[in-house]
Amino acid sequence: MKDEPFTPQAYTSSIESGSFTWSSPSNIALVKYWGKKEQQIPQNPSVSFTLDHCKTTTTLSFSKKEDQDAFSFDVFLDGDKKDDFKPKIETFFKRIEAYLPFLRNYHFKIGTSNTFPHSSGIASSASGMSALAMCLMSVEKLLMESDTALSTDKSIMSDDFFIQKASFLARLGSGSACRSLEGDLVVWGKHNEIDGSSDLFGIKYPFEVHKNFKNYQDTILLVDKGEKQVSSTVGHNLMHGHPFAQERFKQAHKNLSSLIRVFKEGDLDTFIEIVESEALTLHAMMMASMPYFILMKPNTLEIINKIWAFRQATNSKVCFTLDAGANVHVLYPENELDKVCEFIKNELVAYCQNGHYICDVIGFGAKLINN
């Protein structure tokens, strides 16, 4: 599918001002996306659990301006002005201007807050960019509805198109952001066995999912709440010319194929093997790149070994995964909630920075808070 459907016709109406507030969650990839082409196109498909509690809430206020030569916006995090966020938003606006041609017509105030530490490996860019994309799509929908009210063509933007275009836009801000708009499982990247899958946007996982994976739990152990040593953008770029890149991309396709059966049958043992292998492969690719880097910390490894020992001793179905950082996502089925939480409190909290961790559960995507 090409991107032409996302380029709108000229708006015939104008809105003077307004405001929208959306919340959008982070997500945790089970099959990892690592390596991208131009325009935020992934080198391999990925699938993720959408989270629920780890989210960004963004309020986008807009007012008409006279000068349309440049983008105009201010960014606030938890009420504090953040000019250092502006270059990333400027880049985002440049990438999406062809699809949202109203961007130069307004001054925007972007107020955002997270329920988790910023830039610590819990995909704050995914939740932040997806929330912003939903706000911007709300502005476009308002403009289109105003146009419709003045014309005989009564076509209104469908909910499916709204989400699809928002995912398309979010991808241009942060690749994994396109997986945060829906849930509970989202696929991004073209895969031959998944109809409708696309490199341009994420889609809800379209096949049967066993009850074992409903209300799956994710406890995030905050090993290091500081900013990552290496940005994800730098890490993705190091896949160009990586000696193991092509084999890694093949592995991701194979693992996603295997998960289709796993999700259908509820095979938790194979799920654990794939998810943990994906996490370790992600970090192995970082360590084998040039320049090489290590984002895991000693406590990350301590936690992994504790999880393995606990699983062997108790026959638990608990497992771990990692994003591009030191923090550990502890994944487990809902029926083990009490047992695993007790294990975390007794044996794993000691390895967290200041004893901090976040209890989360898979969720169902972005939500409109106010307009």
C-alpha positions as a Python dict, from the first residue, in 0.01 Angstrom:
ca = {
    (1, 'M'): (0, 0, 0),
    (2, 'K'): (130, 344, -88),
    (3, 'D'): (92, 657, 121),
    (4, 'E'): (-132, 851, -120),
    (5, 'P'): (-455, 772, 71),
    (6, 'F'): (-318, 971, 363),
    (7, 'T'): (-272, 1291, 161),
    (8, 'P'): (-591, 1496, 206),
    (9, 'Q'): (-759, 1730, -36),
    (10, 'A'): (-738, 2100, 44),
    (11, 'Y'): (-951, 2210, 336),
    (12, 'T'): (-1219, 2459, 243),
    (13, 'S'): (-1302, 2559, 601),
    (14, 'S'): (-1096, 2696, 885),
    (15, 'I'): (-1112, 2656, 1262),
    (16, 'E'): (-991, 2950, 1471),
    (17, 'S'): (-880, 2757, 1779),
    (18, 'G'): (-938, 2446, 1984),
    (19, 'S'): (-786, 2181, 2205),
    (20, 'F'): (-771, 1802, 2223),
    (21, 'T'): (-634, 1570, 2491),
    (22, 'W'): (-540, 1208, 2423),
    (23, 'S'): (-364, 947, 2629),
    (24, 'S'): (-164, 677, 2456),
    (25, 'P'): (30, 391, 2613),
    (26, 'S'): (373, 254, 2561),
    (27, 'N'): (414, -94, 2419),
    (28, 'I'): (659, -377, 2465),
    (29, 'A'): (776, -565, 2157),
    (30, 'L'): (779, -945, 2170),
    (31, 'V'): (943, -975, 1829),
    (32, 'K'): (1177, -676, 1814),
    (33, 'Y'): (1209, -411, 1545),
    (34, 'W'): (1577, -319, 1512),
    (35, 'G'): (1703, -157, 1197),
    (36, 'K'): (1514, 73, 961),
    (37, 'K'): (1518, 209, 609),
    (38, 'E'): (1437, 565, 504),
    (39, 'Q'): (1108, 719, 619),
    (40, 'Q'): (1097, 502, 931),
    (41, 'I'): (1033, 182, 736),
    (42, 'P'): (1125, -125, 944),
    (43, 'Q'): (1377, -379, 823),
    (44, 'N'): (1170, -656, 981),
    (45, 'P'): (817, -703, 1116),
    (46, 'S'): (745, -686, 1488),
    (47, 'V'): (461, -768, 1726),
    (48, 'S'): (399, -607, 2063),
    (49, 'F'): (181, -610, 2370),
    (50, 'T'): (13, -274, 2421),
    (51, 'L'): (51, -160, 2783),
    (52, 'D'): (-209, 14, 2996),
    (53, 'H'): (-62, 210, 3290),
    (54, 'C'): (261, 328, 3123),
    (55, 'K'): (123, 607, 2909),
    (56, 'T'): (161, 964, 2793),
    (57, 'T'): (-118, 1218, 2816),
    (58, 'T'): (-90, 1503, 2566),
    (59, 'T'): (-300, 1816, 2531),
    (60, 'L'): (-269, 1993, 2197),
    (61, 'S'): (-405, 2348, 2193),
    (62, 'F'): (-408, 2535, 1862),
    (63, 'S'): (-486, 2889, 1749),
    (64, 'K'): (-490, 3042, 1402),
    (65, 'K'): (-190, 3260, 1310),
    (66, 'E'): (-120, 3504, 1029),
    (67, 'D'): (235, 3405, 937),
    (68, 'Q'): (234, 3067, 763),
    (69, 'D'): (602, 3058, 667),
    (70, 'A'): (718, 2843, 958),
    (71, 'F'): (596, 2595, 1214),
    (72, 'S'): (507, 2754, 1546),
    (73, 'F'): (479, 2554, 1868),
    (74, 'D'): (587, 2530, 2230),
    (75, 'V'): (638, 2206, 2421),
    (76, 'F'): (582, 2148, 2793),
    (77, 'L'): (660, 1840, 3002),
    (78, 'D'): (476, 1830, 3334),
    (79, 'G'): (414, 2205, 3298),
    (80, 'D'): (779, 2296, 3236),
    (81, 'K'): (875, 2440, 2899),
    (82, 'K'): (1108, 2203, 2713),
    (83, 'D'): (1284, 2375, 2426),
    (84, 'D'): (1518, 2076, 2394),
    (85, 'F'): (1217, 1872, 2272),
    (86, 'K'): (1153, 2115, 1987),
    (87, 'P'): (1404, 1982, 1729),
    (88, 'K'): (1242, 1637, 1738),
    (89, 'I'): (894, 1787, 1700),
    (90, 'E'): (1019, 2011, 1418),
    (91, 'T'): (1156, 1705, 1236),
    (92, 'F'): (826, 1526, 1292),
    (93, 'F'): (625, 1817, 1153),
    (94, 'K'): (846, 1833, 843),
    (95, 'R'): (792, 1462, 779),
    (96, 'I'): (414, 1478, 815),
    (97, 'E'): (338, 1819, 660),
    (98, 'A'): (239, 1665, 328),
    (99, 'Y'): (-26, 1461, 510),
    (100, 'L'): (-142, 1739, 747),
    (101, 'P'): (-113, 2060, 544),
    (102, 'F'): (-274, 2270, 819),
    (103, 'L'): (39, 2253, 1037),
    (104, 'R'): (175, 2595, 935),
    (105, 'N'): (-164, 2761, 984),
    (106, 'Y'): (-164, 2736, 1364),
    (107, 'H'): (44, 2798, 1671),
    (108, 'F'): (41, 2484, 1885),
    (109, 'K'): (89, 2441, 2255),
    (110, 'I'): (186, 2081, 2329),
    (111, 'G'): (154, 1986, 2695),
    (112, 'T'): (259, 1634, 2784),
    (113, 'S'): (313, 1417, 3089),
    (114, 'N'): (424, 1057, 3142),
    (115, 'T'): (333, 805, 3408),
    (116, 'F'): (687, 665, 3388),
    (117, 'P'): (1045, 801, 3369),
    (118, 'H'): (1123, 975, 3040),
    (119, 'S'): (1397, 826, 2814),
    (120, 'S'): (1464, 527, 3036),
    (121, 'G'): (1387, 249, 2792),
    (122, 'I'): (1007, 229, 2840),
    (123, 'A'): (942, 372, 2494),
    (124, 'S'): (840, 722, 2598),
    (125, 'S'): (881, 831, 2236),
    (126, 'A'): (628, 564, 2133),
    (127, 'S'): (359, 679, 2374),
    (128, 'G'): (442, 1048, 2325),
    (129, 'M'): (441, 1048, 1946),
    (130, 'S'): (129, 833, 1926),
    (131, 'A'): (-59, 1064, 2164),
    (132, 'L'): (50, 1366, 1958),
    (133, 'A'): (-52, 1194, 1635),
    (134, 'M'): (-400, 1129, 1775),
    (135, 'C'): (-434, 1494, 1875),
    (136, 'L'): (-329, 1609, 1527),
    (137, 'M'): (-571, 1367, 1364),
    (138, 'S'): (-848, 1510, 1581),
    (139, 'V'): (-768, 1854, 1439),
    (140, 'E'): (-782, 1720, 1085),
    (141, 'K'): (-1110, 1541, 1152),
    (142, 'L'): (-1255, 1865, 1289),
    (143, 'L'): (-1150, 2048, 974),
    (144, 'M'): (-1297, 1777, 752),
    (145, 'E'): (-1623, 1771, 944),
    (146, 'S'): (-1644, 2148, 903),
    (147, 'D'): (-1589, 2103, 529),
    (148, 'T'): (-1855, 1833, 515),
    (149, 'A'): (-2108, 2057, 686),
    (150, 'L'): (-2066, 2306, 402),
    (151, 'S'): (-2084, 2058, 115),
    (152, 'T'): (-2322, 1806, -34),
    (153, 'D'): (-2061, 1532, 11),
    (154, 'K'): (-2148, 1391, 353),
    (155, 'S'): (-1856, 1149, 380),
    (156, 'I'): (-1698, 1164, 725),
    (157, 'M'): (-1364, 1016, 825),
    (158, 'S'): (-1419, 660, 950),
    (159, 'D'): (-1279, 541, 1283),
    (160, 'D'): (-1069, 279, 1102),
    (161, 'F'): (-912, 538, 873),
    (162, 'F'): (-856, 774, 1168),
    (163, 'I'): (-657, 508, 1356),
    (164, 'Q'): (-472, 390, 1047),
    (165, 'K'): (-358, 738, 948),
    (166, 'A'): (-267, 822, 1308),
    (167, 'S'): (-51, 509, 1316),
    (168, 'F'): (104, 609, 984),
    (169, 'L'): (185, 956, 1120),
    (170, 'A'): (310, 827, 1456),
    (171, 'R'): (556, 599, 1274),
    (172, 'L'): (716, 906, 1117),
    (173, 'G'): (783, 1043, 1466),
    (174, 'S'): (897, 722, 1630),
    (175, 'G'): (878, 386, 1458),
    (176, 'S'): (737, 186, 1748),
    (177, 'A'): (477, 459, 1815),
    (178, 'C'): (263, 310, 1539),
    (179, 'R'): (206, 7, 1764),
    (180, 'S'): (58, 204, 2057),
    (181, 'L'): (-278, 314, 1919),
    (182, 'E'): (-466, -13, 1952),
    (183, 'G'): (-433, -338, 2142),
    (184, 'D'): (-389, -579, 2289),
    (185, 'L'): (-149, -722, 2028),
    (186, 'V'): (-28, -510, 1736),
    (187, 'V'): (176, -608, 1430),
    (188, 'W'): (392, -362, 1240),
    (189, 'G'): (580, -454, 926),
    (190, 'K'): (488, -658, 623),
    (191, 'H'): (465, -1032, 695),
    (192, 'N'): (352, -1281, 431),
    (193, 'E'): (133, -1479, 670),
    (194, 'I'): (-54, -1179, 816),
    (195, 'D'): (-305, -1021, 581),
    (196, 'G'): (-321, -645, 605),
    (197, 'S'): (20, -612, 767),
    (198, 'S'): (214, -311, 643),
    (199, 'D'): (544, -132, 679),
    (200, 'L'): (351, 197, 687),
    (201, 'F'): (139, 146, 1001),
    (202, 'G'): (53, -99, 1275),
    (203, 'I'): (-254, -323, 1271),
    (204, 'K'): (-438, -513, 1541),
    (205, 'Y'): (-321, -873, 1544),
    (206, 'P'): (-590, -1035, 1326),
    (207, 'F'): (-585, -1400, 1435),
    (208, 'E'): (-715, -1608, 1723),
    (209, 'V'): (-552, -1552, 2062),
    (210, 'H'): (-577, -1814, 2336),
    (211, 'K'): (-717, -1720, 2677),
    (212, 'N'): (-369, -1777, 2826),
    (213, 'F'): (-266, -1441, 2680),
    (214, 'K'): (-565, -1240, 2798),
    (215, 'N'): (-487, -982, 3069),
    (216, 'Y'): (-119, -1071, 3046),
    (217, 'Q'): (86, -898, 3314),
    (218, 'D'): (399, -685, 3272),
    (219, 'T'): (591, -570, 3578),
    (220, 'I'): (866, -329, 3473),
    (221, 'L'): (1170, -333, 3697),
    (222, 'L'): (1342, 6, 3684),
    (223, 'V'): (1705, -94, 3700),
    (224, 'D'): (1820, 244, 3568),
    (225, 'K'): (1586, 544, 3547),
    (226, 'G'): (1840, 768, 3377),
    (227, 'E'): (1849, 852, 3010),
    (228, 'K'): (1983, 584, 2778),
    (229, 'Q'): (2351, 599, 2686),
    (230, 'V'): (2269, 551, 2318),
    (231, 'S'): (1953, 672, 2145),
    (232, 'S'): (1737, 424, 1960),
    (233, 'T'): (1794, 619, 1637),
    (234, 'V'): (2170, 569, 1664),
    (235, 'G'): (2118, 202, 1747),
    (236, 'H'): (1891, 142, 1448),
    (237, 'N'): (2139, 310, 1214),
    (238, 'L'): (2415, 74, 1329),
    (239, 'M'): (2225, -210, 1161),
    (240, 'H'): (2337, -70, 824),
    (241, 'G'): (2634, -287, 730),
    (242, 'H'): (2600, -497, 1044),
    (243, 'P'): (2760, -839, 977),
    (244, 'F'): (2460, -1029, 1116),
    (245, 'A'): (2179, -797, 1000),
    (246, 'Q'): (2028, -1012, 725),
    (247, 'E'): (2016, -1324, 939),
    (248, 'R'): (1854, -1121, 1216),
    (249, 'F'): (1580, -997, 983),
    (250, 'K'): (1512, -1357, 871),
    (251, 'Q'): (1496, -1465, 1235),
    (252, 'A'): (1233, -1201, 1314),
    (253, 'H'): (1011, -1322, 1028),
    (254, 'K'): (1049, -1682, 1147),
    (255, 'N'): (972, -1596, 1509),
    (256, 'L'): (660, -1402, 1413),
    (257, 'S'): (544, -1701, 1206),
    (258, 'S'): (596, -1926, 1508),
    (259, 'L'): (400, -1693, 1735),
    (260, 'I'): (89, -1728, 1516),
    (261, 'R'): (60, -2089, 1632),
    (262, 'V'): (169, -2002, 1986),
    (263, 'F'): (-99, -1736, 2027),
    (264, 'K'): (-366, -1969, 1889),
    (265, 'E'): (-276, -2271, 2103),
    (266, 'G'): (-169, -2090, 2421),
    (267, 'D'): (175, -2250, 2415),
    (268, 'L'): (345, -2060, 2695),
    (269, 'D'): (669, -2261, 2687),
    (270, 'T'): (740, -2173, 2324),
    (271, 'F'): (624, -1815, 2391),
    (272, 'I'): (890, -1789, 2664),
    (273, 'E'): (1162, -1926, 2436),
    (274, 'I'): (1083, -1683, 2155),
    (275, 'V'): (1036, -1375, 2374),
    (276, 'E'): (1353, -1422, 2576),
    (277, 'S'): (1556, -1512, 2267),
    (278, 'E'): (1430, -1196, 2095),
    (279, 'A'): (1533, -982, 2392),
    (280, 'L'): (1882, -1128, 2410),
    (281, 'T'): (1925, -1111, 2032),
    (282, 'L'): (1838, -741, 2038),
    (283, 'H'): (2117, -673, 2285),
    (284, 'A'): (2354, -912, 2107),
    (285, 'M'): (2311, -707, 1789),
    (286, 'M'): (2405, -394, 1984),
    (287, 'M'): (2713, -559, 2126),
    (288, 'A'): (2819, -685, 1782),
    (289, 'S'): (2775, -352, 1600),
    (290, 'M'): (3054, -107, 1525),
    (291, 'P'): (3075, 97, 1737),
    (292, 'Y'): (2952, -154, 1994),
    (293, 'F'): (2767, -75, 2314),
    (294, 'I'): (2605, -243, 2614),
    (295, 'L'): (2280, -109, 2757),
    (296, 'M'): (2227, -385, 3012),
    (297, 'K'): (2354, -325, 3364),
    (298, 'P'): (2489, -582, 3614),
    (299, 'N'): (2154, -579, 3791),
    (300, 'T'): (1979, -657, 3462),
    (301, 'L'): (2173, -983, 3445),
    (302, 'E'): (2110, -1058, 3810),
    (303, 'I'): (1736, -1027, 3752),
    (304, 'I'): (1747, -1250, 3444),
    (305, 'N'): (1929, -1523, 3634),
    (306, 'K'): (1683, -1495, 3925),
    (307, 'I'): (1390, -1534, 3684),
    (308, 'W'): (1546, -1843, 3527),
    (309, 'A'): (1610, -1999, 3868),
    (310, 'F'): (1256, -1924, 3989),
    (311, 'R'): (1103, -2069, 3673),
    (312, 'Q'): (1303, -2389, 3705),
    (313, 'A'): (1222, -2430, 4073),
    (314, 'T'): (848, -2358, 4051),
    (315, 'N'): (751, -2445, 3690),
    (316, 'S'): (622, -2088, 3659),
    (317, 'K'): (553, -1941, 3315),
    (318, 'V'): (718, -1610, 3405),
    (319, 'C'): (968, -1471, 3155),
    (320, 'F'): (1150, -1148, 3073),
    (321, 'T'): (1198, -919, 2782),
    (322, 'L'): (1405, -604, 2733),
    (323, 'D'): (1381, -292, 2524),
    (324, 'A'): (1689, -94, 2424),
    (325, 'G'): (1778, -23, 2785),
    (326, 'A'): (1861, -174, 3123),
    (327, 'N'): (1508, -213, 3258),
    (328, 'V'): (1349, -556, 3267),
    (329, 'H'): (990, -632, 3166),
    (330, 'V'): (870, -932, 3365),
    (331, 'L'): (590, -1100, 3169),
    (332, 'Y'): (354, -1360, 3317),
    (333, 'P'): (-5, -1487, 3281),
    (334, 'E'): (-279, -1345, 3500),
    (335, 'N'): (-328, -1669, 3692),
    (336, 'E'): (24, -1632, 3836),
    (337, 'L'): (-24, -1274, 3952),
    (338, 'D'): (1, -1336, 4327),
    (339, 'K'): (287, -1585, 4303),
    (340, 'V'): (502, -1374, 4069),
    (341, 'C'): (436, -1048, 4257),
    (342, 'E'): (555, -1215, 4578),
    (343, 'F'): (868, -1335, 4396),
    (344, 'I'): (932, -985, 4262),
    (345, 'K'): (895, -827, 4606),
    (346, 'N'): (1111, -1085, 4779),
    (347, 'E'): (1389, -1134, 4525),
    (348, 'L'): (1392, -875, 4247),
    (349, 'V'): (1308, -537, 4398),
    (350, 'A'): (1655, -523, 4554),
    (351, 'Y'): (1801, -486, 4204),
    (352, 'C'): (1580, -190, 4111),
    (353, 'Q'): (1696, 171, 4142),
    (354, 'N'): (1553, 295, 4473),
    (355, 'G'): (1336, -18, 4478),
    (356, 'H'): (1110, 124, 4206),
    (357, 'Y'): (903, -85, 3969),
    (358, 'I'): (576, -47, 3775),
    (359, 'C'): (296, -303, 3771),
    (360, 'D'): (124, -299, 3434),
    (361, 'V'): (-108, -513, 3225),
    (362, 'I'): (-177, -532, 2856),
    (363, 'G'): (-419, -265, 2737),
    (364, 'F'): (-614, -153, 2436),
    (365, 'G'): (-458, 165, 2306),
    (366, 'A'): (-514, 537, 2291),
    (367, 'K'): (-809, 713, 2455),
    (368, 'L'): (-966, 1053, 2394),
    (369, 'I'): (-969, 1240, 2726),
    (370, 'N'): (-1116, 1574, 2626),
    (371, 'N'): (-1188, 1796, 2327),
}
